[in-house]
């Protein structure tokens, strides 16, 4: 932990989560893409499966009976009056990204070092901004068009024809029960598929 009397002014760039995909370069890993809004330059960050699931859950707004570690961190911070102001990805070295959580408690400002995957998972839950220092963007960003994002991400896997035929027998209330059961079982791919079917059904009724 680094304690300071003020957060240093730095040339920061506000980022948003642009995508989350399976990594083809590392088995069992995922690629998290962060980019400046309406721009094509992205930071591609390789993260673990657990962190990818946690980020996907937060993006979708799922609630779990068993909180993830990042949910526990959020509850801890809120319970003890710690305000997390922002996340800053502040360094890129030998292929690794480094980040910080900028915090305030009782008027004192301090900084916690964090892995970017954890920092992003926390930032989404707390609805706080994610920044990268400009030198990190200059050194590590890559240009990706929307068509370049792999369609194998946690939130875009479609049901097969047989799966769709199976759920045709159930109404929306049943599917919502199955959705909650999938979330409780932490089967987020199944939950994502069920969510898409429910949204499609509701859309047809509008």
C-alpha beads as a LAMMPS data file, in Angstrom:
LAMMPS data file: protein, C-alpha beads

206 atoms
205 bonds

1 atom types
1 bond types

-500.0 500.0 xlo xhi
-500.0 500.0 ylo yhi
-500.0 500.0 zlo zhi

Masses

1 110.0

Atoms # bond

1 1 1 0.000 0.000 0.000
2 1 1 1.214 3.469 -0.883
3 1 1 -0.122 6.354 1.195
4 1 1 -0.159 9.872 -0.213
5 1 1 -1.663 13.226 0.657
6 1 1 -3.079 13.653 -2.831
7 1 1 -3.422 11.708 -6.042
8 1 1 -0.754 12.827 -8.451
9 1 1 -1.988 14.577 -11.561
10 1 1 -1.227 12.404 -14.539
11 1 1 -2.209 12.211 -18.152
12 1 1 -4.952 9.613 -17.832
13 1 1 -7.220 8.165 -20.506
14 1 1 -10.720 6.978 -19.574
15 1 1 -11.414 3.413 -20.733
16 1 1 -14.402 1.104 -21.060
17 1 1 -14.688 -2.677 -21.349
18 1 1 -14.854 -3.420 -25.068
19 1 1 -14.851 -7.201 -25.021
20 1 1 -13.978 -10.390 -23.216
21 1 1 -12.879 -13.385 -25.277
22 1 1 -11.125 -16.701 -25.047
23 1 1 -7.398 -16.312 -25.529
24 1 1 -5.974 -18.273 -28.443
25 1 1 -2.424 -17.627 -27.249
26 1 1 -2.751 -19.125 -23.763
27 1 1 -4.789 -22.205 -22.894
28 1 1 -7.398 -21.640 -20.183
29 1 1 -6.964 -17.872 -20.295
30 1 1 -9.079 -14.990 -21.572
31 1 1 -8.379 -11.666 -23.221
32 1 1 -9.914 -8.546 -21.686
33 1 1 -10.080 -5.593 -24.077
34 1 1 -10.216 -2.049 -22.698
35 1 1 -10.546 0.944 -24.986
36 1 1 -11.301 4.629 -25.071
37 1 1 -14.953 5.194 -25.964
38 1 1 -15.647 5.341 -29.712
39 1 1 -12.024 4.561 -30.559
40 1 1 -10.362 1.447 -31.966
41 1 1 -7.173 1.349 -29.899
42 1 1 -7.455 -1.295 -27.183
43 1 1 -5.397 -2.633 -24.326
44 1 1 -5.473 -6.451 -24.633
45 1 1 -4.953 -7.923 -21.153
46 1 1 -4.636 -11.678 -20.633
47 1 1 -6.501 -12.765 -17.497
48 1 1 -7.444 -16.002 -15.758
49 1 1 -10.730 -17.868 -16.054
50 1 1 -11.920 -16.989 -12.538
51 1 1 -11.324 -13.279 -13.112
52 1 1 -13.009 -13.465 -16.538
53 1 1 -16.077 -15.096 -14.985
54 1 1 -16.159 -12.451 -12.258
55 1 1 -15.996 -9.622 -14.797
56 1 1 -18.691 -11.239 -16.962
57 1 1 -20.977 -11.672 -13.959
58 1 1 -20.554 -8.011 -13.002
59 1 1 -21.181 -6.813 -16.563
60 1 1 -24.413 -8.813 -16.731
61 1 1 -25.545 -7.755 -13.264
62 1 1 -26.022 -11.319 -12.040
63 1 1 -26.462 -11.811 -8.288
64 1 1 -25.035 -14.894 -6.595
65 1 1 -25.931 -16.703 -3.411
66 1 1 -22.189 -17.133 -2.868
67 1 1 -20.342 -13.836 -3.399
68 1 1 -17.194 -13.723 -5.496
69 1 1 -14.045 -12.348 -3.914
70 1 1 -14.663 -9.054 -5.697
71 1 1 -18.187 -8.892 -4.258
72 1 1 -16.670 -9.391 -0.812
73 1 1 -14.173 -6.588 -1.473
74 1 1 -17.045 -4.273 -2.446
75 1 1 -18.997 -5.156 0.702
76 1 1 -15.896 -4.687 2.861
77 1 1 -15.156 -1.254 1.387
78 1 1 -18.736 -0.068 1.768
79 1 1 -19.067 -1.448 5.306
80 1 1 -15.944 0.310 6.559
81 1 1 -16.435 3.582 4.708
82 1 1 -13.643 3.176 2.163
83 1 1 -14.373 4.988 -1.088
84 1 1 -12.650 3.582 -4.168
85 1 1 -12.349 6.618 -6.425
86 1 1 -10.872 5.103 -9.565
87 1 1 -8.708 2.422 -11.136
88 1 1 -5.524 3.410 -12.970
89 1 1 -3.518 1.057 -15.186
90 1 1 -0.203 2.718 -14.585
91 1 1 2.531 0.492 -16.012
92 1 1 3.298 -2.021 -18.763
93 1 1 6.508 -4.011 -18.399
94 1 1 7.672 -7.180 -20.173
95 1 1 4.145 -7.982 -21.311
96 1 1 2.573 -7.445 -17.880
97 1 1 0.162 -4.710 -16.875
98 1 1 0.115 -3.113 -13.448
99 1 1 -2.688 -1.114 -11.886
100 1 1 -3.743 0.781 -8.785
101 1 1 -6.895 1.387 -6.779
102 1 1 -7.152 4.998 -5.631
103 1 1 -8.951 5.091 -2.273
104 1 1 -10.198 7.611 0.273
105 1 1 -11.131 7.083 3.928
106 1 1 -11.720 9.782 6.538
107 1 1 -10.173 12.380 4.258
108 1 1 -6.958 10.397 3.768
109 1 1 -6.086 9.348 0.237
110 1 1 -4.068 6.222 -0.462
111 1 1 -3.261 3.785 -3.239
112 1 1 -3.413 -0.011 -3.401
113 1 1 -1.480 -1.992 -5.992
114 1 1 -3.679 -4.459 -7.860
115 1 1 -3.744 -6.803 -10.816
116 1 1 -5.725 -5.180 -13.655
117 1 1 -8.157 -8.113 -13.776
118 1 1 -9.065 -7.664 -10.107
119 1 1 -9.170 -3.889 -10.431
120 1 1 -11.562 -4.033 -13.396
121 1 1 -13.832 -6.563 -11.664
122 1 1 -14.028 -4.238 -8.649
123 1 1 -14.490 -1.107 -10.776
124 1 1 -17.493 -2.569 -12.591
125 1 1 -19.158 -3.520 -9.299
126 1 1 -18.581 -0.080 -7.819
127 1 1 -19.350 1.787 -11.053
128 1 1 -16.101 3.749 -10.878
129 1 1 -13.916 4.940 -13.773
130 1 1 -11.097 2.884 -15.265
131 1 1 -8.113 4.838 -16.568
132 1 1 -4.804 4.081 -18.232
133 1 1 -1.832 6.386 -18.205
134 1 1 -1.141 7.741 -21.677
135 1 1 2.301 6.139 -21.856
136 1 1 0.717 2.713 -21.281
137 1 1 -1.712 3.284 -24.164
138 1 1 1.114 4.451 -26.391
139 1 1 3.259 1.419 -25.607
140 1 1 0.759 -1.423 -25.322
141 1 1 -2.440 -0.602 -27.228
142 1 1 -3.368 -2.375 -30.451
143 1 1 -5.815 -1.403 -33.191
144 1 1 -8.888 -3.636 -33.321
145 1 1 -11.978 -3.113 -35.415
146 1 1 -15.321 -4.373 -34.122
147 1 1 -15.122 -7.317 -36.541
148 1 1 -11.824 -8.381 -34.969
149 1 1 -13.373 -9.326 -31.637
150 1 1 -13.699 -13.087 -31.313
151 1 1 -17.299 -14.217 -30.997
152 1 1 -16.456 -16.869 -28.421
153 1 1 -16.747 -14.625 -25.413
154 1 1 -18.557 -15.660 -22.247
155 1 1 -21.638 -13.659 -23.095
156 1 1 -22.224 -14.472 -26.766
157 1 1 -22.444 -18.241 -27.027
158 1 1 -25.739 -19.126 -28.693
159 1 1 -27.914 -22.148 -27.968
160 1 1 -27.810 -25.028 -30.397
161 1 1 -30.936 -25.996 -32.332
162 1 1 -31.578 -28.926 -29.981
163 1 1 -31.218 -26.694 -26.907
164 1 1 -33.655 -24.167 -28.352
165 1 1 -36.148 -26.946 -29.151
166 1 1 -35.916 -28.175 -25.562
167 1 1 -36.691 -24.779 -24.019
168 1 1 -39.624 -24.240 -26.390
169 1 1 -41.719 -26.378 -24.035
170 1 1 -41.314 -23.887 -21.167
171 1 1 -42.829 -20.470 -20.569
172 1 1 -40.910 -17.369 -19.494
173 1 1 -41.554 -17.957 -15.774
174 1 1 -40.022 -21.445 -16.034
175 1 1 -37.038 -20.134 -17.989
176 1 1 -36.420 -17.429 -15.400
177 1 1 -36.365 -20.134 -12.724
178 1 1 -33.858 -22.134 -14.788
179 1 1 -31.813 -18.956 -15.244
180 1 1 -31.621 -18.360 -11.504
181 1 1 -30.691 -22.017 -10.937
182 1 1 -27.864 -21.709 -13.485
183 1 1 -26.602 -18.566 -11.736
184 1 1 -26.755 -20.305 -8.348
185 1 1 -24.748 -23.198 -9.834
186 1 1 -22.272 -20.657 -11.273
187 1 1 -22.907 -21.991 -14.780
188 1 1 -22.710 -18.577 -16.411
189 1 1 -22.523 -19.811 -19.996
190 1 1 -25.856 -21.630 -19.558
191 1 1 -27.245 -18.586 -17.759
192 1 1 -26.198 -16.352 -20.639
193 1 1 -27.942 -18.615 -23.167
194 1 1 -31.135 -18.703 -21.107
195 1 1 -31.035 -14.933 -20.679
196 1 1 -30.854 -14.475 -24.458
197 1 1 -33.847 -16.779 -24.997
198 1 1 -35.869 -14.924 -22.345
199 1 1 -35.024 -11.549 -23.888
200 1 1 -35.957 -12.851 -27.336
201 1 1 -39.309 -14.137 -26.042
202 1 1 -40.068 -10.856 -24.294
203 1 1 -39.110 -8.930 -27.403
204 1 1 -41.600 -10.894 -29.488
205 1 1 -44.362 -9.955 -27.068
206 1 1 -43.757 -6.214 -27.261

Bonds

1 1 1 2
2 1 2 3
3 1 3 4
4 1 4 5
5 1 5 6
6 1 6 7
7 1 7 8
8 1 8 9
9 1 9 10
10 1 10 11
11 1 11 12
12 1 12 13
13 1 13 14
14 1 14 15
15 1 15 16
16 1 16 17
17 1 17 18
18 1 18 19
19 1 19 20
20 1 20 21
21 1 21 22
22 1 22 23
23 1 23 24
24 1 24 25
25 1 25 26
26 1 26 27
27 1 27 28
28 1 28 29
29 1 29 30
30 1 30 31
31 1 31 32
32 1 32 33
33 1 33 34
34 1 34 35
35 1 35 36
36 1 36 37
37 1 37 38
38 1 38 39
39 1 39 40
40 1 40 41
41 1 41 42
42 1 42 43
43 1 43 44
44 1 44 45
45 1 45 46
46 1 46 47
47 1 47 48
48 1 48 49
49 1 49 50
50 1 50 51
51 1 51 52
52 1 52 53
53 1 53 54
54 1 54 55
55 1 55 56
56 1 56 57
57 1 57 58
58 1 58 59
59 1 59 60
60 1 60 61
61 1 61 62
62 1 62 63
63 1 63 64
64 1 64 65
65 1 65 66
66 1 66 67
67 1 67 68
68 1 68 69
69 1 69 70
70 1 70 71
71 1 71 72
72 1 72 73
73 1 73 74
74 1 74 75
75 1 75 76
76 1 76 77
77 1 77 78
78 1 78 79
79 1 79 80
80 1 80 81
81 1 81 82
82 1 82 83
83 1 83 84
84 1 84 85
85 1 85 86
86 1 86 87
87 1 87 88
88 1 88 89
89 1 89 90
90 1 90 91
91 1 91 92
92 1 92 93
93 1 93 94
94 1 94 95
95 1 95 96
96 1 96 97
97 1 97 98
98 1 98 99
99 1 99 100
100 1 100 101
101 1 101 102
102 1 102 103
103 1 103 104
104 1 104 105
105 1 105 106
106 1 106 107
107 1 107 108
108 1 108 109
109 1 109 110
110 1 110 111
111 1 111 112
112 1 112 113
113 1 113 114
114 1 114 115
115 1 115 116
116 1 116 117
117 1 117 118
118 1 118 119
119 1 119 120
120 1 120 121
121 1 121 122
122 1 122 123
123 1 123 124
124 1 124 125
125 1 125 126
126 1 126 127
127 1 127 128
128 1 128 129
129 1 129 130
130 1 130 131
131 1 131 132
132 1 132 133
133 1 133 134
134 1 134 135
135 1 135 136
136 1 136 137
137 1 137 138
138 1 138 139
139 1 139 140
140 1 140 141
141 1 141 142
142 1 142 143
143 1 143 144
144 1 144 145
145 1 145 146
146 1 146 147
147 1 147 148
148 1 148 149
149 1 149 150
150 1 150 151
151 1 151 152
152 1 152 153
153 1 153 154
154 1 154 155
155 1 155 156
156 1 156 157
157 1 157 158
158 1 158 159
159 1 159 160
160 1 160 161
161 1 161 162
162 1 162 163
163 1 163 164
164 1 164 165
165 1 165 166
166 1 166 167
167 1 167 168
168 1 168 169
169 1 169 170
170 1 170 171
171 1 171 172
172 1 172 173
173 1 173 174
174 1 174 175
175 1 175 176
176 1 176 177
177 1 177 178
178 1 178 179
179 1 179 180
180 1 180 181
181 1 181 182
182 1 182 183
183 1 183 184
184 1 184 185
185 1 185 186
186 1 186 187
187 1 187 188
188 1 188 189
189 1 189 190
190 1 190 191
191 1 191 192
192 1 192 193
193 1 193 194
194 1 194 195
195 1 195 196
196 1 196 197
197 1 197 198
198 1 198 199
199 1 199 200
200 1 200 201
201 1 201 202
202 1 202 203
203 1 203 204
204 1 204 205
205 1 205 206
